[in-house]
Amino acid sequence: MQAAALGSSGKRAAGRGTSQCKGPAVGMSLLSINVYDYNCHVDLIRLLRLEGELTKVRMARQKMSEIFPLTEELWLEWLHDEISMALDGLDREHVYDLFEKAVKDYICPNIWLEYGQYSVGGIGQKGGLEKVRSVFERALSSVGLHMTKGLAIWEAYREFESAIVEAARPIAGFLSPFDREQTFDSQLEKVHSLFRRQLAIPLYDMEATFAEYEEWSEDPIPESVIQNYNKALQQLEKYKPYEETLLQAEAPRLAEYQAYIDFEMKIGDPARIQLIFERALVENCLVPDLWIRYSQYLDRQLKVKDLVLSVHSRAVRNCPWTVALWSRYLLAMERHGVDHRVISVTFEKALSAGFIQATDYVEIWQAYLDYLRRRVDFKQDSSKELEELRSAFARALEYLKQEVEERFSESGDPSCLIMQNWARIEARLCNNMQKARELWDSIMTKGNAKYANMWLEYYNLERAHGDTQHCRKALHRAVQCTSDYPEHVCEVLLTMERTEGGDLGALPLAWGTLEDWDIAVQKTETRLARVNEQRIKAAEKEAALAQQEEEKVEQRKRARAEKKALKKKKKTRGSDKSKADEDDEKEWGDDEEEQPSKRRRVENSVPPTGEAELGPEADPGLSGSSAPAAAEPPSEQKEQRAAARRRDVPRVLHDSSKDGVTVFVSNLPYGLQEPAATLRPLFEACGDVVEVRPIYSNRGDFRGYCYVEFKEEAVALRALELDRQTVEGRPMFVSPCVDKSKNPDFKVFRYSTALEKHKLFVSGLPFSCTKEELEEICKAHGTVKDIRLVTNRAGKPKGLAYVEYENESQASQAVLKMDGMTIKENVIKVAISNPPQRKAPEKPEARKAPGGAMVPRQIYGARGKGRTQLSLLPRALQRPSATAAQAENGPAPPPAATEVPKMSNADFAKLLLRK
């Protein structure tokens, strides 16, 4: 019955989602399959209304209102249709009943206003005047304190009473003083009373109301009224910041309402607290925590039966998938003395609510069983209530085994808490140890016999309500079966034989004998010896596995070393000829001349195009003609071809002072021809772009990332929304430009790794499945807020997806319907999103030097020591630094402020040739 969890899931999506009902017949067919499809109800009503099927519309609305609380818009539409069809007094009574249902779902000032105005039309009927005043008074009690919308109710009520005054004014002069006082003057006082009551409440446009009262009243306004009015004005100033915050924020404004609620709770006015909770729930009816907080306040503070039970009932209708609301509802019904049959019916509804975890069913069963236990008078040996309790325990165990375990692949009660409670009740309250022992035997057979705490629970129960024989038997079995803490169980057994060993219960038995002690010692020693042997074997097995793993690591290292040596050997053979040529050139070349290729490697810069193509030996002015290409060494040809591809790319330096207006874009295709021209239109959609700075390598190749600078910081923040957008088939990563060395606490965006009950994880998707195709499948089960197809860095799908629904109930419904579904011959798996916890990366540890001092380990990265980390200084020039020598004995002294003499290329050449 998971479908029930859809509860009020579609309230916020009503009228906005894609219609699943192509016609009334289709809509009815869909509802016959799933009566809890909120959007389908709305679509069916809309289609029937368009076709003019008023009778069918009424039935459809009636059926929907029985399952869901309706929004203000749906109620007003229904009421207007019924009012237009009302012809006589019976129809008017039907409309009155409809209004009574409407005002119970949510606090709706507009519905109360319609109710009051409609009741004015029946003033000519019997009791019509009292009906109008009753409706308006109830409306004032419900929404009269509403600071922005309550004014309309007050004005409508005053206009009604003022109209009666004006109708009676022409005949007032002809009445006797007594009749005038009974009719006209009393009616006039009603209007005065409404003005005074309204002016004592902080409402918007109070000044206009006060001015209207001054103009309307023939007598001066009493001083007490003015004082109350000024006091209300002062209160209005305190409330205005919260009301203005609500007006400026966008729905559902949960955080703003929470702050408002906190403010009202500090003041402590029950009527205003109730009103702000009701206002918040109109927009946040699917937030279980808000319902829990509201019901908890009513349970602990107001304690008014009708109000408390009404709120609890509305809470479970809006969020039926939340077990805490059902548990609180059962407690509230018991607390206020509701009939047992009503509570039992409510519990059955809870079982059909469609909880999303197996443990939720255990919790609701425990709440109901606790209620049944409190009904039993255990002083009687047998009673109807006791039999009902035992029957409920048996049914709970069967329900968890059949219904819950079949659906969740687990019972939700691995420790058998329900069975434990049953055993304790039988032992302690019913004095039925035989039944308690049977239950504990069942508990142990369900995989709990290996846990010491389970045996000790049973032992304590026997110790309190059983006898020595069964205590000893329980501990002997525990010694043989326990695998987590066998030493503790053995210690408990020996302690019992040493100190207690006799009468532990009501039955008079002999104290423990020496034979009992010997048996206990023998069993514990045998068991502990076996445990130690098993632990040694397990340790040896673990050590063997660790050794195998180390050997595999060493083999991989040797393989990599051999492969590296082989590559180096091949490279050496291929460059023998080029090295010989280079040696010849060195003998005849100028000492101060440096080859372009070496200069590029040392300086890590890019020469202008064409500069690397010419060398001293290729100058036409020296030989009159260029050397033939075939005569050039292979390495020189390679250098020339590479140099021809290089561009004159300036070095890109990032200004960290502009981090606030800059975003960092990565994971771009390396083959992107014109990165700046391609990316600029994408980011200009967010605002003015100052510059797009692609990053190139020394060879002039695009490195797949760039900086995008904007004019304003707000534009840079909007640009972050382009994260994961596809650029030439590859997802683009857009992140804030932040220097982590200066801002170590900065957290970049990461997808949530916690349990998200409103989000699904879908696996096994075909790689060809698109986001649109998956959305078309998922939206049949609720309002889809977002779908994310998981891809690798190249943008290729991995067959995984995350689907975010509007709330938990829709996600739960989708799991039931979609898990095991076949999509393009692939069977998919669907589950609530709950990623496994990732292990934190290990920090690099320090290593010990031979002398015992800790020196930091050098980190070379995933690919070992990089090319840029190689020392380019000739060995002839390498000298041990003073800092390194000093580090052995202590910290190095600060370097002296001496200038190092500059050396020319000729000086370096002489040092290199020195042997």
Steps between C-alpha positions, in 0.01 A plus 500: 500500500792730434281701266339665797822682565419737217261661746514867425801469281367694207353804671768737387508347155129508434430661168869532414610146415441324173158342489500122500125484431431525128128475571254429783491129421877477512507696824249270667697199380821639648329574831364147514865385496631764739241697693775706667614673178435863597570654159274250329213605729557865409519425127184288509303776673623754247404283202155414638439868571591594143252242368224636727453171688401676825373188675818309420708801602328504837571129552862538394549789740332314781725199449812716490406691817461173688861412427678837489463842660424743218669830429321834521477522119335158467252576776401840359446351155282224648302743715432737211370211288272380781373852574409547134295176510325569835127554444320453832556475873625141485764598246600790727546261791718282277716802419524583872626146566754542223625826652539325837725238339699763314596705805634191677777411252710816521467853634357690201381861550347507151284195571379651828416823316303306239325308777394816677378671186308190388330469838380861467290382204306268732414767755133477406476137607429383850799566720677674211619801701648282776666284232672802343630628833615153601698460177664840532591447866660165418683664212639766736613230742676317219657778291410826672858538628647456151692826460473521120175315418294529819391855418262378226307283750464786748379739232248253356358434848475872578335574167238236571420641845513857370251412226256383768551828688429707189192291424365561851591871516188635317262338746708561811328835567159339511592239759441525869810550718486138609463364145767738372742377763421137422533534124681803358728586792606139555575465129696825508702364792589191296670720241681696772616172652639374169696824450645482851592133473669554164697806615641303792668250262819576304393495133619669186319829411399557862523875449230494231273295726548747785421793269188321377385444858549868584291599199227243565461549875272780612662505844866560590710187504558379858847537645528126568445429130774747405740339748432154361545636149840652584609180669402302189699742285809432711449127464461545125846654479646188665326267257564701184858375439378139495202579278712700257752215485217265404376740235844529343587129510383237253282204591516273695696738731564231760801670658311830528202329662728315742650831615150646538389197704802536729407864558138416583608218732707748701200731539278206594155603369329165422262645241778667304726194526224283361439749218864519388529122500190477285630764261831316466327167434300641209823526300695222675238231546746230390761578767460236776723684748269802492197283576691330782595832656143633474339187645758485776415857602130419509557176696711669765348849526138533386381141553161573340361167381325604180780730391776249578334207326410715200860605447629142541245376249597767247868422555470134402282589202767737369806287584375143527847355434640641829474240778569755777175682417297177523662404831423844644144477371443168678639644824280810472188289442583286803578810706159653424301182554398420144306179454710187455341412168589842357862458610514154343365634172760777505774244554380300200518817289856550620596152378367595157681834490800370308805561717833503320707308756448163663583648842201735467264204516675373812455840661127527425442143624683578822288812554179303451614209719595744777148642480345153524722410795382807692141382456561167674427446868771246587350436843253272324623165380316531173313777326382605157762774484783255581393263226481790259854602597637151443317477170648835394854385588453187291359703212788750520759225465312347207458841333871579524586158365255497211423856391806699603769241432356422160509868402828617658690169512526552876258498789629826645537331840826298493532515880141374540401794723129423468556139600717611792226730626249221473725266699549761775126558525434127529770458765451811712131582466343165419737270699516276195869403480424204275373732225788741560753218452335392177524855372868528593570171324347653184711813547820298518415294192475822294875558498532661844665208681849630418448825690591511869255780582205289382596212729553736793154652442351151520714416804382813684139410420548150640684641798210735583206273421635146446719258693863396544475202270395707199750776584783247499368341182478839325858593589634158395336545161634855481855378560469257208330741254633849567760619252525876558588516872550141625730609788224712650246218489749260658567750775126536572462121525790465742375795706156340530645167615736674741264752667139405427476151365180425691146627528453779246128477467191415690565123505710371793798317347831387646810718477756420232728204567869444436402293201317798350810713552726242335270471201490878460880531519548217251254645249640852521861384462412278205304776332765767553772266371296437187438873456871578533581231247248646256642847552855377434388332179316813393808712573720262301258508210492878511880516513522261203259716301700809591821330389340397171392856445850627572644248255255617235606859562867406470429310178325803355793721603751265337288481186484878478875529559576243228267673258658835576852358454398346168363830374813679613718244321306538175520879528877482556552284190292729282686813603858371468546658159346833601723511810810445285395782272440725797848426636649605165302818504615579854863475394462753216222719640540820694517448878255783559249378237204301639272280294136610481362162603702498822413860573131417476534208740686698764302822478166320456396768248367501145714674233338698219392305197790435268773568753562134570515412133842661446834400648855617435563216261186578296571867431492556118758775533766254609474229236296661225234225511307312763608150602293212361229370730626143486826604659332629817495271806160345593479694824558829314220416255266430790592830666438690178158341444400572861625857476293554189187412697575731792315827542607827644289462815550756780532372853165532687534646846196507730435804716382364837348837590230430239396162641160637596410581137671196346398136458726205422382277212648152461444160334470665158585299186872522424424523131296818539625717214398847622422470873443872557266537204310184596454579870428873483141467366420244770612725784367824348153359566576561870631856455787711369821305442830690530731226380525127431857384570572145368810324637746354250799271548854596395434322174200723433239228566180586687512344847122466550440783748477877511403804705189707425496850646178704536425860581292430809513242777127426466558393139779266611263339750240447227766344280545222755160370393657394168689225681473161322367657180616307195759654269565292187379183672696552822367635835655834588595553868445856625626584848584814702850635454639462852859459616480205739835594658348832613153360567553146639144486635341562161275212397434434134171353386457131569195288444339383821618164636235476772163326492258701285153352524363716219771394253541171313811321378441320170752247369512268201381761250589449135775737389271630226233614750462879496395733778171574322416131463567431867297805606205379295507171693553654844242777487221243490562446871527860619645842437861469383714794615830392347670211322876456487653240270839393636778530243875463497731796439466449126122538524425135425208353697568241770148355509422673831266786591363696795133600488378766744128510582304769677471300822565166668164347419537539124850352515368206701223443249748511212721237665208259515395561142838528326729253677552208263354687202640420156627791290634416153561138603685611816356414842556802723535514878344787694563586866489795736823699462735406785860496372758310708730704717824588327825444683692816572829516309796411717733783585863454398692374800844610606786254481781451743857586417777267611557716806137472600393850395184538300552643152215561256447252224519653154180463304545454127137439402326209331753471215819512705773759470404737223719644232489845653631358828825375344814688588635689196824602675812310379653269759827694480314803640307317769625572852343403833315806625576655833136456591511125447821464696366708784170311509674198649595691815229761518317770311696677230610855568359775283697548175750781491415797288774441243456539127574193285741589215347463155650245260499504123431207269873471442558458874241222513664331198840500672350341810330231291827416317696483825576136581 
